Amino acid sequence: MSALPSARDVASARAVTEAEWRALRAESLAAGVDAGDSLDAILLPYQQRLLDTVSSHSVTVVEKSRRTGATWGVAAQAALVSASARDAGGMDSLYIGYNLDMAREFIDCAAMWARAFGEALVGEGVDEFLFEDGDDKKAISAFRIRFASGFEIVALASRPRSLRGRQGFVIIDEAAFHDDLKALMKAALALLIWGGRVLVISTHNGEGNYYNTLVKEARAGARGFGYVRFDFDDALRDGLYRRVCLRTGEEWSLEKEAAWRSKIILEYGDAADEELFCIPSEGDGAWLTAPLIEARARSHIPVLRLTRPKDFTFWPEHLRAADIADWCERELLPRLQALDPALWHFLGADYGRVSDLTVLWPLAIGRTLKRVTPFVVEMRAVPFDAQRQVQSYVLKRLPRYGASKHDATGLGFALAEAAAQDFGALRAEATMLNVPWYRENAQALKSAFEDDMIEIPADAEIVADLRMIQVRAGVPFVPNLRVGEHKDRHGDSAVALLLAYAASRATPLAYDYESLRTAAESRRDEDDDERFDPRRLW
């Protein structure tokens, strides 16, 4: 009897083709070993194994694929634990995600389960309150559900001191993406003394991540940790796609499941091994998670792509200039004219010529201080003089153009210098990208993603660029690999966005002009009886 392959059996489970998956699943079904053949249970088999392990261990580490509904199942257990009386094992459930969106989603899910179970809630159910963040005395938004049992489910901030003075069932979700998981675990394990419980659940985020250390310890049976693992194929075998069909109202078939599997793997690209098949990537891990990037993506933001044939470089200069000017008038001008003239605008630029792209990324600072992308320009195989023409066209027409930063490393130096010559070195900065620069500027952009203070295009290639960024020794970097259908992208738009966000944090330089006549009129208004003397202006 042949078993379905998992990441432990093959070097890369994503290499299994659609036809191979159909054959393997057909063999599994014929042998009668398909665990997902029945959907009578509310939770799928791998979700049940997770909850069983949590119930029998003080500490459980879960190594999982994304898109498998693991947290959904855990919310059911949290509702049951906190709705129970103390003598029945009841306790507070303390959920810790790495951002506010996760907290709200978990609390809503737990409330749904509580109502489905018929548990008695206090008040209206979900309660939003201000949580005082330890020594900083800083009030931050948090969520909770209070039960008639006297216990509650609380979504806390991702800080070790959030657990100070608390007791209960700690759920650390997407643990590999927390800023200081080691300190958070130290604080959580202290709750075991008085009968608490700890669940660490996550997809991987790099080989060097502390979460991967916990996985190795749990897998080896060290420290008495419970251990559960399921990758994307494990979840499919347990009925994941059948459950998807049940929810969408579609009829399940082996062919549809195989096609859906291929589609999901294609969407994740080179990240599929880590995101879907529990294989940690080299380095410390991804800098931004896929769900976080996708949560900030907006479908109405256009990506304007300019490419030209190989012989375009050798067209007569006036024809090249006319062609680019026509493209700018047609593609850029309507979007530039639609920008809000009252908002400050900034720009980041990363340059390429043959293998890499040139990307111009404008950002506007909205009235709530959210950074909003109006559009993105990508240029491929465009000669440098044409790139300078497009760049100048955009910068000259950005309303309240405050500042821009231009990648001056390598071949980008010439275009960065040109921008400084055209618009002044104080506004258009030629930026040398190095480790200290990334260390100083990258975290601000990550925080904007986490706090819902940025909007980017919902574009698969840009999302792939952002997901490429990994962390090594605490510093984000773009690894030496290429992504995209034709392996023709190297994180270029991600670098442009980093530069744009850094520019938006700079103090804008505002220029104004007042004629002598206007100044004279202004001074005369101050004192009508005194004759104005222009020499008094100096």
C-alpha positions as CSV (number, residue, x, y, z in Angstrom):
1,M,0.0,0.0,0.0
2,S,1.5,3.3,-1.1
3,A,1.3,6.3,1.2
4,L,1.0,9.9,0.0
5,P,4.4,11.7,0.1
6,S,5.1,14.4,2.6
7,A,8.0,16.8,3.1
8,R,9.7,14.2,5.2
9,D,9.7,11.7,2.3
10,V,10.8,13.9,-0.6
11,A,13.2,16.8,-1.1
12,S,10.4,19.1,-2.2
13,A,6.7,18.0,-1.9
14,R,5.7,20.8,-4.2
15,A,7.5,18.9,-7.0
16,V,4.7,16.4,-7.1
17,T,2.8,17.2,-10.2
18,E,-1.0,17.4,-10.6
19,A,-1.1,14.1,-12.4
20,E,1.0,12.4,-9.8
21,W,-1.2,13.7,-7.0
22,R,-4.3,12.3,-8.7
23,A,-2.7,8.9,-9.0
24,L,-1.5,8.9,-5.4
25,R,-4.9,10.0,-4.1
26,A,-6.7,7.5,-6.3
27,E,-4.5,4.7,-4.9
28,S,-5.1,5.9,-1.3
29,L,-8.9,6.0,-1.9
30,A,-9.0,2.6,-3.4
31,A,-7.1,1.2,-0.4
32,G,-9.7,2.7,1.9
33,V,-7.3,4.7,3.9
34,D,-8.7,8.2,3.1
35,A,-9.2,9.9,6.4
36,G,-11.2,12.7,4.8
37,D,-13.8,10.4,3.3
38,S,-16.3,11.4,6.0
39,L,-17.2,14.9,7.0
40,D,-19.5,14.0,9.8
41,A,-17.1,15.5,12.4
42,I,-16.9,19.2,12.9
43,L,-13.1,19.1,13.1
44,L,-11.0,17.3,10.6
45,P,-8.7,14.5,11.8
46,Y,-5.5,16.7,12.0
47,Q,-7.4,19.3,13.9
48,Q,-8.6,16.6,16.3
49,R,-5.1,15.3,16.8
50,L,-4.0,18.9,17.6
51,L,-6.6,19.3,20.3
52,D,-6.1,15.8,21.8
53,T,-2.3,16.5,22.1
54,V,-3.0,19.9,23.8
55,S,-5.3,18.3,26.3
56,S,-2.7,15.7,27.3
57,H,0.4,17.9,27.5
58,S,1.4,21.0,29.4
59,V,3.3,22.3,26.4
60,T,2.5,21.5,22.8
61,V,4.4,22.6,19.7
62,V,2.6,22.5,16.4
63,E,4.5,22.5,13.1
64,K,1.9,23.3,10.4
65,S,1.1,24.4,6.9
66,R,-0.7,27.6,6.2
67,R,-4.3,27.6,5.0
68,T,-5.3,24.6,7.1
69,G,-7.6,26.0,9.7
70,A,-5.4,25.1,12.7
71,T,-6.2,28.3,14.6
72,W,-9.9,27.8,13.9
73,G,-9.8,24.5,15.7
74,V,-7.8,25.9,18.6
75,A,-10.4,28.7,19.1
76,A,-12.9,25.9,19.8
77,Q,-10.7,24.5,22.6
78,A,-10.2,27.9,24.1
79,A,-14.0,28.4,24.2
80,L,-14.5,25.1,26.0
81,V,-11.6,25.6,28.5
82,S,-12.7,29.1,29.5
83,A,-16.4,28.3,29.7
84,S,-15.7,25.4,32.1
85,A,-15.8,25.7,35.9
86,R,-12.5,25.7,37.8
87,D,-13.1,22.1,39.1
88,A,-13.6,21.0,35.5
89,G,-10.3,22.4,34.4
90,G,-11.5,25.8,33.5
91,M,-9.1,28.7,33.2
92,D,-8.4,31.9,31.3
93,S,-7.3,31.5,27.7
94,L,-4.6,34.0,26.7
95,Y,-4.1,34.4,23.0
96,I,-1.0,36.1,21.6
97,G,-0.7,36.9,17.9
98,Y,1.8,39.2,16.4
99,N,-0.7,41.9,15.3
100,L,-4.1,43.3,16.1
101,D,-5.8,41.8,13.0
102,M,-4.9,38.3,14.3
103,A,-6.3,39.1,17.8
104,R,-9.6,40.3,16.5
105,E,-10.0,37.3,14.1
106,F,-9.3,34.8,16.9
107,I,-11.6,36.4,19.4
108,D,-14.5,36.5,16.8
109,C,-13.9,32.8,16.0
110,A,-13.9,31.9,19.7
111,A,-17.1,33.8,20.2
112,M,-18.7,31.9,17.3
113,W,-17.7,28.6,18.9
114,A,-19.0,29.7,22.3
115,R,-22.4,30.5,20.9
116,A,-22.4,27.2,18.9
117,F,-21.7,25.3,22.1
118,G,-24.4,27.2,23.9
119,E,-22.0,28.5,26.5
120,A,-23.2,31.4,28.7
121,L,-21.4,34.7,27.9
122,V,-21.2,37.9,30.0
123,G,-22.5,41.0,28.2
124,E,-22.7,41.2,24.4
125,G,-19.8,38.7,23.8
126,V,-16.7,40.3,22.3
127,D,-15.4,43.3,24.4
128,E,-12.8,45.7,23.1
129,F,-10.8,47.4,25.9
130,L,-7.6,49.2,26.5
131,F,-4.8,47.1,28.0
132,E,-2.0,48.8,29.9
133,D,1.2,47.6,28.5
134,G,3.3,46.9,31.6
135,D,6.1,49.3,32.6
136,D,5.5,51.6,29.6
137,K,2.1,52.5,31.0
138,K,1.0,52.6,27.3
139,A,-2.7,51.7,26.6
140,I,-3.2,49.5,23.6
141,S,-6.3,47.9,22.1
142,A,-7.1,44.4,23.2
143,F,-10.1,42.0,22.9
144,R,-11.8,39.6,25.3
145,I,-14.8,37.3,25.8
146,R,-16.1,36.9,29.3
147,F,-17.9,33.7,30.4
148,A,-20.4,33.0,33.2
149,S,-17.8,30.6,34.6
150,G,-15.7,33.6,35.7
151,F,-13.0,33.0,33.1
152,E,-12.3,34.9,29.9
153,I,-10.5,34.6,26.6
154,V,-8.2,37.6,26.2
155,A,-6.1,38.6,23.1
156,L,-2.9,40.1,24.5
157,A,0.0,42.1,23.0
158,S,3.0,40.2,21.7
159,R,5.2,41.2,24.7
160,P,6.6,39.0,27.5
161,R,5.3,41.4,30.1
162,S,1.8,41.0,28.8
163,L,1.7,37.7,30.7
164,R,2.8,39.2,34.0
165,G,0.3,38.5,36.8
166,R,-1.8,36.2,34.5
167,Q,-2.6,32.5,34.7
168,G,-4.2,30.2,32.2
169,F,-4.0,28.5,28.8
170,V,-1.4,30.5,26.7
171,I,-1.8,30.3,22.9
172,I,1.2,31.7,20.9
173,D,0.0,31.9,17.3
174,E,2.4,32.1,14.3
175,A,5.1,31.9,16.9
176,A,7.9,32.1,14.4
177,F,6.9,35.7,13.5
178,H,7.0,37.2,17.0
179,D,9.8,39.7,17.7
180,D,11.1,38.0,20.8
181,L,9.7,34.4,21.0
182,K,12.4,33.2,23.4
183,A,11.5,35.8,26.0
184,L,7.8,35.2,25.4
185,M,8.2,31.5,25.9
186,K,10.1,32.1,29.2
187,A,7.2,34.2,30.4
188,A,4.6,31.6,29.2
189,L,6.3,28.6,30.8
190,A,6.2,30.3,34.2
191,L,2.4,29.8,34.1
192,L,2.9,26.1,34.2
193,I,3.7,26.2,37.9
194,W,0.0,26.8,38.8
195,G,-1.5,24.4,36.3
196,G,-1.4,26.5,33.1
197,R,-0.9,25.2,29.6
198,V,1.1,26.5,26.6
199,L,0.4,25.9,22.9
200,V,3.0,27.1,20.4
201,I,1.6,27.0,16.9
202,S,3.2,28.3,13.6
203,T,4.4,27.9,10.1
204,H,8.1,28.1,9.7
205,N,10.1,31.3,9.4
206,G,13.6,30.3,8.7
207,E,16.1,27.7,9.9
208,G,17.7,29.9,12.4
209,N,14.4,31.0,14.0
210,Y,13.9,30.1,17.7
211,Y,10.6,28.4,16.8
212,N,12.6,25.9,14.7
213,T,14.6,25.1,17.9
214,L,11.4,24.4,19.8
215,V,10.2,22.1,16.9
216,K,13.4,20.1,17.0
217,E,13.2,19.7,20.8
218,A,9.5,18.7,20.6
219,R,10.2,16.3,17.8
220,A,13.0,14.6,19.8
221,G,10.7,14.2,22.8
222,A,12.8,16.6,24.9
223,R,11.3,18.4,27.9
224,G,8.1,16.4,27.7
225,F,6.7,18.7,25.0
226,G,3.7,17.4,22.9
227,Y,4.3,17.6,19.1
228,V,2.0,17.7,16.2
229,R,2.9,18.1,12.5
230,F,0.8,18.4,9.4
231,D,1.8,19.8,6.0
232,F,-0.5,20.8,3.1
233,D,-0.7,17.3,1.7
234,D,-1.5,15.8,5.1
235,A,-4.4,18.2,5.4
236,L,-5.6,17.4,1.9
237,R,-5.5,13.7,2.8
238,D,-7.5,14.4,5.9
239,G,-10.3,16.2,3.9
240,L,-9.2,19.8,3.7
241,Y,-10.4,20.3,0.1
242,R,-13.6,18.4,0.8
243,R,-14.3,20.9,3.6
244,V,-13.6,23.8,1.2
245,C,-16.1,22.3,-1.3
246,L,-18.6,21.9,1.4
247,R,-18.3,25.6,2.3
248,T,-18.3,26.9,-1.3
249,G,-21.2,24.5,-2.4
250,E,-19.0,22.9,-5.1
251,E,-19.0,19.2,-5.7
252,W,-15.7,17.5,-4.7
253,S,-13.8,15.5,-7.3
254,L,-10.3,14.1,-7.4
255,E,-9.5,16.2,-10.5
256,K,-10.7,19.4,-8.8
257,E,-8.6,18.6,-5.7
258,A,-5.5,18.0,-7.7
259,A,-6.0,21.3,-9.7
260,W,-6.6,23.2,-6.5
261,R,-3.5,21.8,-4.9
262,S,-1.4,22.9,-8.0
263,K,-3.0,26.3,-7.9
264,I,-2.1,26.9,-4.3
265,I,1.4,25.7,-4.7
266,L,1.9,28.0,-7.7
267,E,0.6,31.0,-5.8
268,Y,3.3,30.4,-3.1
269,G,6.1,29.8,-5.6
270,D,9.5,29.2,-4.1
271,A,8.0,29.9,-0.6
272,A,5.8,26.8,-0.9
273,D,8.3,24.6,0.8
274,E,8.3,26.7,3.9
275,E,4.7,28.0,3.8
276,L,3.0,24.7,2.9
277,F,5.3,21.8,3.5
278,C,7.0,22.7,6.9
279,I,10.5,23.0,5.5
280,P,12.3,26.0,7.1
281,S,14.2,28.2,4.7
282,E,17.8,29.2,5.1
283,G,18.5,32.2,7.2
284,D,16.4,33.5,10.2
285,G,13.2,33.6,8.2
286,A,10.8,35.7,6.2
287,W,10.6,39.4,7.1
288,L,6.9,39.8,6.3
289,T,4.3,37.0,6.3
290,A,2.1,36.3,3.4
291,P,-1.2,37.0,5.2
292,L,0.2,40.3,6.5
293,I,1.2,41.5,3.0
294,E,-2.1,40.4,1.5
295,A,-4.0,42.2,4.2
296,R,-2.5,45.5,3.1
297,A,-3.0,44.9,-0.7
298,R,-5.7,46.8,-2.6
299,S,-6.9,45.8,-6.0
300,H,-7.6,49.4,-7.2
301,I,-3.9,50.4,-7.1
302,P,-2.4,50.0,-10.6
303,V,1.1,48.8,-11.5
304,L,2.2,50.5,-14.7
305,R,4.7,48.3,-16.6
306,L,6.9,49.8,-19.3
307,T,9.0,47.5,-21.6
308,R,10.6,48.2,-24.9
309,P,12.1,46.0,-27.6
310,K,15.9,45.3,-27.7
311,D,16.5,47.7,-30.5
312,F,14.8,50.6,-28.7
313,T,18.2,51.6,-27.2
314,F,19.5,52.4,-30.7
315,W,16.6,54.4,-32.0
316,P,17.4,58.1,-32.7
317,E,17.4,60.1,-29.5
318,H,14.4,62.2,-30.5
319,L,12.3,59.2,-31.4
320,R,13.1,57.5,-28.0
321,A,12.2,60.7,-26.2
322,A,9.0,61.1,-28.1
323,D,7.9,57.5,-27.5
324,I,8.5,57.8,-23.7
325,A,6.8,61.1,-23.6
326,D,3.8,59.6,-25.3
327,W,3.7,56.8,-22.8
328,C,4.0,59.2,-19.8
329,E,1.1,61.4,-21.1
330,R,-1.1,58.3,-21.7
331,E,-0.3,56.2,-18.6
332,L,1.1,58.6,-16.0
333,L,-0.5,61.9,-16.4
334,P,-4.2,60.9,-15.6
335,R,-3.0,59.3,-12.4
336,L,-0.8,62.1,-11.4
337,Q,-3.6,64.6,-12.0
338,A,-5.9,62.6,-9.8
339,L,-3.6,62.9,-6.8
340,D,-4.8,64.9,-3.8
341,P,-2.9,68.3,-4.0
342,A,-3.2,68.7,-0.2
343,L,-1.2,65.6,0.7
344,W,2.6,65.3,0.9
345,H,4.0,62.9,-1.7
346,F,7.3,60.9,-1.6
347,L,9.1,58.4,-3.8
348,G,11.5,55.5,-3.6
349,A,13.5,54.2,-6.7
350,D,15.4,51.0,-7.2
351,Y,17.2,50.6,-10.5
352,G,18.0,47.9,-13.0
353,R,18.8,47.5,-16.7
354,V,19.2,43.9,-18.0
355,S,18.2,41.3,-15.4
356,D,16.6,43.5,-12.8
357,L,13.8,46.0,-12.9
358,T,13.7,49.7,-12.3
359,V,10.9,50.5,-9.9
360,L,9.5,53.9,-9.0
361,W,7.2,53.7,-5.9
362,P,5.3,56.9,-4.9
363,L,3.7,57.2,-1.5
364,A,1.2,59.7,-0.2
365,I,0.7,60.5,3.5
366,G,-3.0,60.5,4.2
367,R,-4.7,62.6,6.8
368,T,-4.6,59.7,9.3
369,L,-0.8,59.4,8.6
370,K,-1.4,56.1,6.6
371,R,1.0,55.7,3.7
372,V,-1.0,55.1,0.5
373,T,0.4,54.0,-2.8
374,P,-1.3,55.8,-5.7
375,F,0.5,53.6,-8.4
376,V,3.8,51.8,-9.0
377,V,6.0,52.1,-12.2
378,E,8.1,49.1,-13.3
379,M,10.5,49.4,-16.2
380,R,12.2,46.5,-17.9
381,A,14.8,46.6,-20.7
382,V,14.5,50.4,-20.8
383,P,17.7,52.5,-21.5
384,F,18.9,54.8,-18.8
385,D,18.1,58.0,-20.5
386,A,14.5,56.9,-20.9
387,Q,14.4,55.8,-17.2
388,R,15.6,59.3,-16.2
389,Q,12.9,60.8,-18.4
390,V,10.1,58.8,-16.7
391,Q,11.5,59.5,-13.2
392,S,11.7,63.2,-13.9
393,Y,8.2,63.3,-15.3
394,V,6.8,61.7,-12.1
395,L,8.8,63.8,-9.6
396,K,7.9,67.1,-11.4
397,R,4.2,66.3,-11.1
398,L,3.9,64.8,-7.6
399,P,1.8,67.3,-5.5
400,R,3.7,68.6,-2.5
401,Y,6.8,66.5,-3.4
402,G,8.6,66.3,-0.1
403,A,11.5,63.9,-0.6
404,S,12.7,60.9,-2.5
405,K,15.4,58.2,-1.9
406,H,17.2,56.6,-4.8
407,D,19.3,53.4,-4.7
408,A,22.8,54.6,-5.4
409,T,24.5,51.2,-5.1
410,G,25.9,49.7,-8.3
411,L,24.6,50.9,-11.6
412,G,21.8,52.9,-10.0
413,F,24.3,55.6,-8.9
414,A,24.0,57.5,-12.2
415,L,20.2,57.8,-12.0
416,A,20.3,58.6,-8.3
417,E,22.8,61.4,-9.0
418,A,20.6,62.7,-11.9
419,A,17.7,63.0,-9.5
420,A,19.8,64.9,-7.0
421,Q,21.0,67.2,-9.8
422,D,17.4,67.8,-11.0
423,F,15.7,68.3,-7.7
424,G,18.4,69.1,-5.2
425,A,20.4,66.7,-3.0
426,L,18.4,67.6,0.1
427,R,15.2,66.3,-1.5
428,A,16.4,63.6,-3.8
429,E,18.9,61.6,-1.8
430,A,21.3,59.2,-3.4
431,T,21.1,56.3,-0.8
432,M,23.8,53.7,-0.3
433,L,22.0,50.6,0.8
434,N,24.0,48.7,3.4
435,V,23.5,46.8,6.7
436,P,23.3,49.9,8.9
437,W,20.8,51.6,6.6
438,Y,18.5,48.5,6.6
439,R,18.8,48.2,10.4
440,E,17.8,51.8,10.9
441,N,15.0,52.0,8.3
442,A,13.4,48.6,7.8
443,Q,11.5,48.2,11.1
444,A,9.4,51.3,10.5
445,L,8.0,49.8,7.3
446,K,7.3,46.4,9.0
447,S,5.5,48.2,11.8
448,A,3.3,50.0,9.2
449,F,2.3,46.6,7.8
450,E,1.5,45.3,11.3
451,D,-0.5,48.4,12.3
452,D,-2.5,48.7,9.1
453,M,-0.8,52.0,8.2
454,I,0.1,51.3,4.6
455,E,-1.7,50.3,1.4
456,I,0.1,48.5,-1.6
457,P,-1.1,47.1,-4.9
458,A,-2.8,43.7,-4.9
459,D,-0.3,42.4,-7.5
460,A,1.1,38.9,-7.4
461,E,4.6,39.9,-8.5
462,I,4.9,42.7,-6.0
463,V,3.7,40.4,-3.2
464,A,6.3,37.8,-4.3
465,D,9.0,40.5,-4.1
466,L,8.0,41.4,-0.5
467,R,7.8,37.8,0.5
468,M,11.4,37.3,-0.7
469,I,12.8,39.4,2.0
470,Q,14.4,37.3,4.7
471,V,16.2,38.1,8.0
472,R,19.7,37.2,8.8
473,A,21.4,38.2,12.1
474,G,18.4,40.5,12.7
475,V,18.7,42.4,9.4
476,P,16.3,42.1,6.4
477,F,18.0,41.2,3.1
478,V,17.0,40.0,-0.3
479,P,18.5,36.5,-0.9
480,N,20.4,35.6,-4.0
481,L,17.6,34.0,-5.8
482,R,15.0,34.9,-8.4
483,V,11.2,34.5,-8.3
484,G,8.3,34.8,-10.7
485,E,7.0,32.6,-13.5
486,H,10.2,33.3,-15.6
487,K,12.6,33.7,-12.6
488,D,13.0,37.3,-13.7
489,R,12.4,39.2,-10.4
490,H,14.8,39.8,-7.5
491,G,12.9,41.8,-4.9
492,D,13.2,45.0,-6.9
493,S,9.8,46.5,-5.9
494,A,10.4,45.6,-2.2
495,V,13.6,47.7,-2.2
496,A,11.8,50.6,-3.9
497,L,9.1,50.4,-1.2
498,L,11.7,50.4,1.6
499,L,13.2,53.5,0.1
500,A,9.8,55.2,-0.4
501,Y,8.8,54.6,3.2
502,A,12.2,55.9,4.5
503,A,11.7,59.0,2.3
504,S,8.2,59.5,3.8
505,R,9.7,59.7,7.3
506,A,12.0,62.5,6.3
507,T,11.1,66.1,7.1
508,P,9.7,67.7,3.9
509,L,11.3,70.8,2.5
510,A,8.7,73.4,1.7
511,Y,9.6,76.2,-0.7
512,D,7.5,79.4,-1.2
513,Y,8.0,82.8,-2.9
514,E,6.8,86.2,-2.0
515,S,7.2,89.2,-4.3
516,L,8.4,92.6,-3.0
517,R,5.0,94.0,-3.9
518,T,3.2,91.3,-1.9
519,A,5.5,91.9,1.0
520,A,5.0,95.6,0.8
521,E,1.2,95.2,0.8
522,S,1.5,92.9,3.8
523,R,3.6,95.4,5.7
524,R,1.3,98.3,4.8
525,D,-1.6,96.4,6.3
526,E,0.3,96.2,9.5
527,D,0.7,99.9,9.7
528,D,-1.3,102.0,7.2
529,D,0.1,105.2,8.6
530,E,3.7,104.3,8.1
531,R,5.2,104.5,4.6
532,F,6.7,101.2,3.5
533,D,10.5,101.1,2.8
534,P,11.7,97.9,0.9
535,R,15.1,98.2,2.6
536,R,13.4,97.1,5.9
537,L,13.0,93.6,4.4
538,W,16.7,93.0,4.9
